[in-house]
Amino acid sequence: MLERYATLFWDFDGVIKDSVAVKSDAFESLFTPFGAEVATRVRVHHEQYGGMSRYEKLPLYLRWAGRDGSEAEVAHYCELFSAAVLQKVIDSPWVPGAREYLRANHARQFFVLVTGTPRAEMEEILMALDLAAYFREVHGAPASKRDVIESVLARSNCSRADALMIGDSASDYAAAKAAGVEFLLRRTDLNRNLQQQHFGLQCEDFIHG
């Protein structure tokens, strides 16, 4: 199914690594000092909006916690969050078949990583996992996924019909739809609503389809 596309845009958490729970735990832990109700609300929101970047989420979560969400405070919590998740993301399970597909096809297809994780952090993760050489470009927050897709297609002269976005969240789906490219949903327990809304391509992983 993937092989017919010239360009593949990959999300990371929940698509290449099963690391969504790592970030759910970290957000919940960061806001536990503000009470169980706030911490639970943060976790539920994060899992519902998995593709949003921490730069969008943390100001909101800090307001829920009764904080002012200043630029300095958001930056501080971004640092705390990064420190909490970096190694755990690296150590999290692989989505079956993702690493093998990247390794086998990176020379034949144009792979672009587009994620809500900050680019520098994502590049550090890719180096630790020995994946960096498989991606022609790596894009992270705060870049818009839609803007990345459109920019890459324009610069590479790739038609929209020959491009595919692979993701697991509503924001991935929205970016693909807005950019006019096909979308492959990697099904998880957290995106059951999206599974009912998206009538296009879906898979459990990259081995079993």
ZAKE-881342 format. One line per 4 residues: for each residue x, y, z of N, C-alpha, C. Coordinates in Angstrom, 3 decimals, always signed. Layout:
<atoms>
X,Y,Z,X,Y,Z,X,Y,Z | ...
</atoms>
This chain:
<atoms>
+0.819,-1.208,+0.000,+0.000,+0.000,+0.000,+0.855,+1.262,+0.000 | +1.929,+1.274,+0.808,+2.773,+2.462,+0.920,+3.672,+2.648,-0.290 | +3.975,+1.587,-0.963,+5.025,+1.630,-1.981,+4.650,+2.413,-3.225 | +3.372,+2.676,-3.428,+2.978,+3.379,-4.655,+3.172,+4.886,-4.559
+3.488,+5.400,-3.370,+3.649,+6.840,-3.175,+5.117,+7.249,-3.294 | +5.337,+8.398,-3.913,+6.705,+8.896,-4.062,+7.195,+9.565,-2.776 | +6.286,+10.248,-2.088,+6.637,+10.991,-0.882,+5.749,+10.553,+0.273 | +6.377,+10.219,+1.391,+5.637,+9.833,+2.594,+5.975,+10.817,+3.710
+4.941,+11.413,+4.282,+5.078,+12.275,+5.450,+4.723,+11.447,+6.677 | +5.679,+11.303,+7.594,+5.500,+10.472,+8.775,+5.343,+11.323,+10.021 | +4.308,+11.064,+10.817,+4.295,+11.503,+12.194,+5.201,+10.547,+12.968 | +5.492,+10.856,+14.231,+6.397,+9.994,+14.995,+5.703,+9.256,+16.140
+5.225,+10.007,+17.145,+4.584,+9.365,+18.294,+3.294,+8.669,+17.860 | +3.217,+7.373,+18.125,+2.044,+6.610,+17.745,+2.087,+6.061,+16.337 | +3.123,+6.416,+15.584,+3.257,+5.938,+14.201,+4.550,+5.153,+14.016 | +5.650,+5.699,+14.496,+6.938,+5.004,+14.428,+7.272,+4.366,+15.775
+7.022,+5.106,+16.835,+7.185,+4.583,+18.197,+5.847,+4.671,+18.934 | +5.545,+3.661,+19.739,+4.344,+3.684,+20.574,+4.647,+4.486,+21.832 | +4.736,+5.787,+21.664,+5.224,+6.660,+22.728,+4.189,+7.659,+23.224 | +2.943,+7.541,+22.777,+1.922,+8.496,+23.200,+1.706,+8.426,+24.710
+1.684,+7.210,+25.267,+1.443,+7.057,+26.707,+2.553,+7.697,+27.538 | +3.781,+7.666,+27.014,+4.901,+8.303,+27.708,+4.612,+9.782,+27.925 | +4.088,+10.420,+26.901,+3.826,+11.851,+26.993,+2.570,+12.128,+27.812 | +1.587,+11.229,+27.746,+0.415,+11.368,+28.604,+0.824,+11.328,+30.066
+1.671,+10.366,+30.417,+2.136,+10.238,+31.802,+2.901,+11.483,+32.249 | +3.719,+12.014,+31.342,+4.534,+13.176,+31.699,+3.683,+14.419,+31.928 | +2.708,+14.649,+31.045,+1.818,+15.796,+31.246,+1.045,+15.659,+32.553 | +0.513,+14.475,+32.800,-0.249,+14.258,+34.030,+0.623,+14.486,+35.260
+1.848,+13.982,+35.231,+2.757,+14.132,+36.356,+3.112,+15.596,+36.605 | +3.330,+16.346,+35.526,+3.677,+17.761,+35.673,+2.579,+18.552,+36.377 | +1.317,+18.152,+36.150,+0.206,+18.936,+36.684,-0.468,+18.300,+37.888 | +0.051,+17.163,+38.348,-0.464,+16.547,+39.566,-0.365,+17.472,+40.779
+0.705,+18.288,+40.918,+0.765,+19.213,+42.064,-0.394,+20.211,+42.123 | -1.096,+20.392,+41.010,-2.227,+21.326,+40.986,-3.559,+20.634,+41.269 | -3.501,+19.339,+41.601,-4.712,+18.611,+41.952,-5.064,+17.549,+40.935 | -5.740,+16.516,+41.408,-6.081,+15.373,+40.554,-7.020,+15.769,+39.425
-7.933,+16.693,+39.696,-8.889,+17.092,+38.660,-8.176,+17.761,+37.486 | -7.259,+18.660,+37.792,-6.495,+19.325,+36.732,-5.633,+18.314,+35.991 | -4.949,+17.434,+36.720,-4.060,+16.457,+36.097,-4.830,+15.533,+35.158 | -6.002,+15.086,+35.579,-6.822,+14.214,+34.735,-7.318,+14.956,+33.504
-7.727,+16.211,+33.688,-8.192,+17.024,+32.555,-7.079,+17.209,+31.540 | -5.864,+17.424,+32.019,-4.699,+17.583,+31.137,-4.450,+16.298,+30.351 | -4.472,+15.167,+31.023,-4.208,+13.892,+30.348,-5.257,+13.612,+29.262 | -6.510,+13.819,+29.603,-7.590,+13.556,+28.644,-7.444,+14.458,+27.425
-7.151,+15.728,+27.652,-6.991,+16.657,+26.522,-5.811,+16.257,+25.653 | -4.682,+15.944,+26.283,-3.509,+15.540,+25.509,-3.814,+14.329,+24.635 | -4.496,+13.352,+25.193,-4.783,+12.141,+24.417,-5.804,+12.399,+23.317 | -6.667,+13.376,+23.529,-7.658,+13.715,+22.508,-7.039,+14.533,+21.380
-6.019,+15.320,+21.708,-5.387,+16.201,+20.723,-3.896,+15.875,+20.633 | -3.612,+14.619,+20.302,-2.241,+14.125,+20.301,-1.300,+14.861,+19.376 | -1.800,+15.409,+18.289,-0.919,+16.053,+17.327,-0.569,+17.489,+17.640 | -1.216,+18.092,+18.636,-0.891,+19.465,+19.028,+0.476,+19.500,+19.685
+1.199,+20.569,+19.486,+2.519,+20.685,+20.097,+2.400,+21.120,+21.552 | +3.447,+20.883,+22.313,+3.492,+21.305,+23.718,+3.411,+22.825,+23.841 | +3.862,+23.547,+22.798,+3.807,+25.004,+22.832,+2.366,+25.518,+22.813 | +1.466,+24.736,+22.233,+0.047,+25.080,+22.237,-0.641,+24.578,+23.503
-0.231,+23.399,+23.971,-0.914,+22.775,+25.104,-0.549,+23.421,+26.438 | +0.724,+23.674,+26.651,+1.149,+24.110,+27.980,+0.551,+25.443,+28.417 | +0.432,+26.457,+27.553,-0.249,+27.679,+28.015,-1.678,+27.408,+28.486 | -2.367,+26.510,+27.769,-3.732,+26.146,+28.146,-3.749,+25.414,+29.484
-2.869,+24.449,+29.641,-2.847,+23.656,+30.872,-2.462,+24.511,+32.080 | -1.557,+25.445,+31.870,-1.163,+26.329,+32.969,-2.316,+27.236,+33.393 | -3.111,+27.660,+32.443,-4.296,+28.456,+32.801,-5.283,+27.611,+33.605 | -5.449,+26.341,+33.186,-6.336,+25.452,+33.950,-5.830,+25.285,+35.384
-4.505,+25.347,+35.540,-3.897,+25.187,+36.863,-3.893,+26.489,+37.669 | -4.460,+27.544,+37.085,-4.524,+28.816,+37.790,-3.271,+29.657,+37.684 | -2.378,+29.302,+36.768,-1.151,+30.049,+36.549,-1.370,+31.083,+35.444 | -0.435,+32.019,+35.326,-0.602,+33.047,+34.300,-0.144,+32.581,+32.918
+0.632,+31.500,+32.862,+1.070,+30.986,+31.569,+1.953,+31.958,+30.812 | +2.809,+32.661,+31.546,+3.712,+33.606,+30.892,+4.691,+32.864,+29.982 | +5.328,+33.629,+29.120,+6.293,+33.031,+28.186,+7.406,+32.311,+28.945 | +7.878,+32.915,+30.027,+8.953,+32.296,+30.811,+8.475,+31.019,+31.488
+7.247,+31.032,+31.986,+6.715,+29.849,+32.658,+6.485,+28.716,+31.669 | +5.954,+29.044,+30.501,+5.759,+28.027,+29.462,+7.100,+27.423,+29.067 | +8.122,+28.261,+28.902,+9.456,+27.766,+28.543,+9.994,+26.832,+29.619 | +9.769,+27.178,+30.875,+10.219,+26.341,+31.994,+9.533,+24.979,+31.953
+8.241,+24.973,+31.739,+7.509,+23.701,+31.692,+7.863,+22.892,+30.445 | +8.195,+23.560,+29.358,+8.675,+22.842,+28.166,+9.966,+22.098,+28.484 | +10.849,+22.743,+29.225,+12.106,+22.101,+29.618,+11.858,+20.910,+30.534 | +10.958,+21.075,+31.498,+10.618,+19.969,+32.393,+10.025,+18.802,+31.621
+9.144,+19.114,+30.682,+8.498,+18.076,+29.888,+9.516,+17.330,+29.030 | +10.394,+18.072,+28.364,+11.419,+17.459,+27.520,+12.308,+16.521,+28.327 | +12.731,+16.977,+29.514,+13.588,+16.148,+30.357,+12.882,+14.873,+30.793 | +11.552,+14.969,+30.986,+10.786,+13.813,+31.459,+10.569,+12.772,+30.370
+10.481,+13.203,+29.111,+10.062,+12.266,+28.060,+11.177,+11.770,+27.144 | +12.271,+12.490,+27.026,+13.257,+12.196,+25.987,+13.711,+10.733,+25.981 | +14.273,+10.282,+27.080,+14.789,+8.915,+27.109,+13.657,+7.893,+27.062 | +12.528,+8.224,+27.630,+11.402,+7.287,+27.626,+10.840,+7.093,+26.217
+10.848,+8.152,+25.413,+10.441,+8.011,+24.010,+11.423,+7.110,+23.273 | +12.697,+7.325,+23.491,+13.722,+6.490,+22.849,+13.537,+5.022,+23.227 | +13.182,+4.761,+24.475,+13.053,+3.390,+24.970,+11.692,+2.764,+24.707 | +10.728,+3.523,+24.212,+9.372,+3.007,+24.023,+9.323,+1.985,+22.892
+8.289,+1.137,+22.857,+8.206,+0.089,+21.821,+8.067,+0.662,+20.414 | +8.597,-0.072,+19.452,+8.409,+0.269,+18.046,+7.004,-0.112,+17.613 | +6.417,+0.694,+16.735,+5.218,+0.245,+16.033,+5.672,-0.833,+15.064 | +5.082,-2.033,+15.120,+5.580,-3.141,+14.300,+5.674,-2.791,+12.817
+6.843,-3.019,+12.256,+7.077,-2.835,+10.836,+7.542,-1.451,+10.427 | +7.421,-0.452,+11.296,+7.774,+0.923,+10.907,+9.260,+1.056,+10.630 | +10.094,+0.613,+11.558,+11.544,+0.722,+11.372,+11.991,-0.064,+10.158 | +11.425,-1.247,+9.969,+11.816,-2.104,+8.841,+11.441,-1.460,+7.511
+10.257,-0.809,+7.464,+9.854,-0.165,+6.216,+10.756,+1.030,+5.908 | +11.057,+1.810,+6.913,+11.945,+2.960,+6.718,+13.310,+2.509,+6.203 | +13.843,+1.492,+6.819,+15.167,+0.996,+6.449,+15.183,+0.460,+5.020 | +14.142,-0.246,+4.630,+14.117,-0.907,+3.325,+13.815,+0.037,+2.169
+13.162,+1.168,+2.450,+12.642,+1.986,+1.348,+13.108,+3.431,+1.325 | +13.983,+3.839,+2.247,+14.351,+5.259,+2.315,+15.116,+5.735,+1.085 | +15.792,+4.834,+0.399,+16.540,+5.242,-0.799,+15.629,+5.359,-2.019 | +14.481,+4.697,-1.971,+13.561,+4.664,-3.110,+12.468,+5.718,-2.998
+12.052,+6.030,-1.783,+10.994,+7.004,-1.557,+11.542,+8.203,-0.780 | +10.804,+9.303,-0.839,+11.183,+10.546,-0.172,+10.446,+10.595,+1.159 | +11.167,+10.377,+2.265,+10.564,+10.341,+3.593,+10.787,+11.674,+4.307 | +9.693,+12.233,+4.829,+9.744,+13.485,+5.575,+9.097,+13.245,+6.930
+9.778,+13.619,+8.000,+9.207,+13.514,+9.342,+8.574,+14.846,+9.705 | +7.311,+14.812,+10.093,+6.597,+16.030,+10.459,+5.865,+15.748,+11.766 | +6.284,+16.418,+12.824,+5.852,+16.064,+14.163,+5.600,+17.296,+15.012 | +4.847,+17.113,+16.093,+4.618,+18.189,+17.040,+5.739,+18.353,+18.039
+6.724,+17.461,+18.016,+7.897,+17.563,+18.891,+8.856,+18.622,+18.341 | +9.481,+19.426,+19.187,+10.462,+20.397,+18.679,+11.549,+19.711,+17.855 | +11.986,+20.386,+16.811,+12.902,+19.761,+15.853,+14.201,+19.287,+16.496 | +14.817,+20.103,+17.329,+16.101,+19.720,+17.933,+15.954,+18.456,+18.774
+14.874,+18.384,+19.525,+14.617,+17.195,+20.342,+14.363,+15.977,+19.458 | +13.616,+16.183,+18.374,+13.327,+15.075,+17.465,+14.595,+14.561,+16.805 | +15.478,+15.459,+16.424,+16.734,+15.040,+15.796,+17.600,+14.253,+16.771 | +17.584,+14.637,+18.042,+18.330,+13.886,+19.058,+17.766,+12.466,+19.202
+16.452,+12.351,+19.173,+15.806,+11.039,+19.258,+16.155,+10.188,+18.042 | +16.100,+10.783,+16.867,+16.416,+10.043,+15.636,+17.857,+9.545,+15.632 | +18.773,+10.365,+16.119,+20.174,+9.942,+16.194,+20.329,+8.768,+17.147 | +19.658,+8.832,+18.301,+19.754,+7.754,+19.282,+19.183,+6.454,+18.736
+18.177,+6.551,+17.861,+17.515,+5.372,+17.307,+18.122,+4.926,+15.977 | +19.140,+5.644,+15.513,+19.780,+5.349,+14.231,+18.784,+5.440,+13.071 | +17.924,+6.461,+13.126,+16.930,+6.676,+12.069,+17.201,+7.931,+11.244 | +18.141,+8.756,+11.662,+18.316,+10.073,+11.054,+18.554,+9.998,+9.551
+19.290,+8.988,+9.109,+19.647,+8.898,+7.689,+18.465,+8.527,+6.806 | +17.377,+8.097,+7.398,+16.236,+7.631,+6.608,+15.309,+8.760,+6.166 | +15.458,+9.949,+6.764,+14.558,+11.052,+6.440,+15.300,+12.139,+5.674 | +14.708,+12.553,+4.547,+15.310,+13.639,+3.769,+15.151,+14.978,+4.489
+14.045,+15.132,+5.226,+13.797,+16.355,+5.976,+13.125,+15.997,+7.300 | +13.396,+16.806,+8.322,+12.778,+16.646,+9.637,+12.191,+17.994,+10.039 | +10.898,+18.016,+10.355,+10.210,+19.245,+10.744,+9.478,+19.022,+12.060 | +9.599,+19.972,+12.965,+8.941,+19.872,+14.260,+8.279,+21.174,+14.651
+7.679,+21.168,+15.851,+7.013,+22.364,+16.368,+8.013,+23.524,+16.459 | +7.548,+24.727,+16.196,+6.147,+25.128,+16.016,+5.672,+25.150,+14.567 | +6.371,+24.530,+13.644,+5.959,+24.538,+12.235,+4.613,+23.842,+12.062 | +3.756,+24.399,+11.234,+2.462,+23.805,+10.921,+2.650,+22.601,+10.004
+1.989,+21.493,+10.324,+2.114,+20.290,+9.498,+1.588,+20.547,+8.088 | +0.505,+21.270,+7.986,-0.019,+21.604,+6.659,+1.003,+22.401,+5.862 | +1.602,+23.412,+6.487,+2.581,+24.239,+5.787,+3.793,+23.420,+5.356 | +4.217,+22.493,+6.204,+5.355,+21.624,+5.854,+5.024,+20.788,+4.634
+3.859,+20.161,+4.633,+3.464,+19.318,+3.505,+3.444,+20.133,+2.218 | +2.809,+21.284,+2.265,+2.692,+22.105,+1.060,+4.053,+22.595,+0.582 | +4.924,+22.960,+1.515,+6.258,+23.434,+1.147,+7.080,+22.336,+0.499 | +7.059,+21.158,+1.093,+7.836,+20.043,+0.540,+7.349,+19.682,-0.856
+6.051,+19.620,-1.035,+5.513,+19.268,-2.353,+5.888,+20.312,-3.397 | +5.841,+21.576,-3.022,+6.182,+22.636,-3.971,+7.656,+22.583,-4.356 | +8.523,+22.320,-3.373,+9.962,+22.306,-3.641,+10.416,+21.045,-4.365 | +9.703,+19.950,-4.174,+10.124,+18.685,-4.772,+9.403,+18.371,-6.075
+8.458,+19.256,-6.439,+7.654,+19.025,-7.636,+6.926,+17.690,-7.593 | +6.567,+17.258,-6.397,+5.788,+16.029,-6.233,+4.307,+16.379,-6.281 | +3.540,+15.635,-7.029,+2.105,+15.898,-7.094,+1.432,+15.412,-5.816 | +0.314,+16.012,-5.489,-0.430,+15.603,-4.302,-0.901,+14.158,-4.403
-1.180,+13.706,-5.606,-1.635,+12.327,-5.801,-0.557,+11.302,-5.467 | +0.698,+11.741,-5.463,+1.822,+10.841,-5.198,+2.359,+10.981,-3.778 | +1.588,+11.656,-2.904,+2.044,+11.883,-1.528,+1.038,+11.312,-0.536 | +1.551,+10.883,+0.605,+0.724,+10.294,+1.660,+1.200,+10.788,+3.012
+0.260,+11.183,+3.868,+0.552,+11.517,+5.258,+0.155,+10.346,+6.136 | +1.073,+9.893,+7.005,+0.804,+8.791,+7.918,+0.749,+9.360,+9.330 | -0.389,+9.223,+9.992,-0.535,+9.790,+11.327,-1.514,+9.001,+12.170 | -1.701,+9.484,+13.398,-2.602,+8.800,+14.326,-3.529,+9.762,+15.049
-3.541,+11.020,+14.644,-4.326,+12.016,+15.383,-5.192,+12.844,+14.439 | -6.159,+13.524,+15.049,-7.049,+14.384,+14.272,-6.282,+15.517,+13.611 | -5.228,+16.017,+14.265,-4.453,+17.103,+13.660,-3.672,+16.619,+12.449 | -3.200,+15.378,+12.478,-2.534,+14.802,+11.302,-3.519,+14.703,+10.139
-4.704,+14.214,+10.450,-5.763,+14.074,+9.443,-6.144,+15.429,+8.859 | -6.301,+16.425,+9.743,-6.679,+17.759,+9.282,-5.601,+18.369,+8.398 | -4.336,+18.151,+8.750,-3.238,+18.694,+7.949,-3.208,+18.071,+6.565 | -3.391,+16.754,+6.513,-3.399,+16.067,+5.224,-4.567,+16.545,+4.359
-5.728,+16.650,+4.982,-6.919,+17.078,+4.245,-6.753,+18.495,+3.715 | -6.227,+19.397,+4.565,-6.044,+20.791,+4.154,-5.013,+20.919,+3.042 | -3.993,+20.060,+3.061,-2.944,+20.109,+2.043,-3.315,+19.321,+0.787 | -4.412,+18.582,+0.844,-4.888,+17.863,-0.339,-4.143,+16.587,-0.644
-3.606,+15.917,+0.407,-2.926,+14.644,+0.194,-3.684,+13.541,+0.921 | -3.475,+12.313,+0.479,-4.155,+11.176,+1.092,-3.604,+10.937,+2.495 | -4.442,+10.341,+3.340,-4.086,+10.130,+4.740,-4.225,+8.665,+5.104 | -3.197,+8.130,+5.774,-3.236,+6.778,+6.331,-3.296,+6.894,+7.847
-4.363,+6.388,+8.447,-4.538,+6.430,+9.894,-3.999,+5.157,+10.519 | -3.054,+5.312,+11.436,-2.615,+4.176,+12.231,-3.563,+4.076,+13.432 | -4.366,+3.023,+13.443,-5.392,+2.868,+14.466,-4.782,+2.581,+15.837 | -5.304,+3.273,+16.860,-4.929,+3.019,+18.245,-6.190,+3.104,+19.100
-6.060,+2.721,+20.355,-7.202,+2.816,+21.268,-7.627,+4.257,+21.504 | -6.724,+5.205,+21.279,-7.017,+6.606,+21.554,-7.678,+7.340,+20.393 | -7.716,+6.730,+19.215,-8.315,+7.442,+18.071,-9.536,+6.724,+17.497 | -10.297,+6.075,+18.363,-11.471,+5.331,+17.897,-12.495,+6.235,+17.220
-12.668,+7.463,+17.721,-13.607,+8.381,+17.076,-13.152,+8.725,+15.672 | -11.854,+8.960,+15.507,-11.325,+9.281,+14.181,-11.464,+8.103,+13.229 | -11.349,+6.902,+13.751,-11.521,+5.707,+12.916,-12.909,+5.679,+12.279 | -13.904,+6.222,+12.999,-15.268,+6.257,+12.478,-15.490,+7.406,+11.500
-14.654,+8.437,+11.599,-14.821,+9.619,+10.748,-14.034,+9.528,+9.451 | -12.921,+8.786,+9.492,-12.025,+8.717,+8.338,-12.340,+7.459,+7.533 | -12.781,+7.651,+6.304,-13.196,+6.528,+5.468,-12.113,+6.106,+4.480 | -10.920,+6.668,+4.650,-9.809,+6.332,+3.769,-8.962,+5.209,+4.341
-7.666,+5.272,+4.052,-6.731,+4.219,+4.432,-6.541,+4.151,+5.943 | -6.493,+2.919,+6.480,-6.231,+2.686,+7.893,-5.391,+1.431,+8.050 | -4.631,+1.350,+9.147,-3.858,+0.142,+9.428,-3.648,-0.001,+10.930 | -3.377,-1.224,+11.374,-3.022,-1.467,+12.757,-1.520,-1.201,+12.958
-0.723,-1.641,+11.992,+0.715,-1.439,+12.012,+1.220,-1.618,+10.589 | +2.538,-1.784,+10.413,+3.100,-1.853,+9.064,+3.533,-3.267,+8.679 | +2.986,-4.232,+9.422,+3.189,-5.634,+9.079,+1.870,-6.285,+8.715 | +0.865,-6.071,+9.563,-0.407,-6.769,+9.412,-1.436,-5.975,+8.640
-1.162,-4.682,+8.412,-2.121,-3.852,+7.667,-3.271,-3.377,+8.532
</atoms>
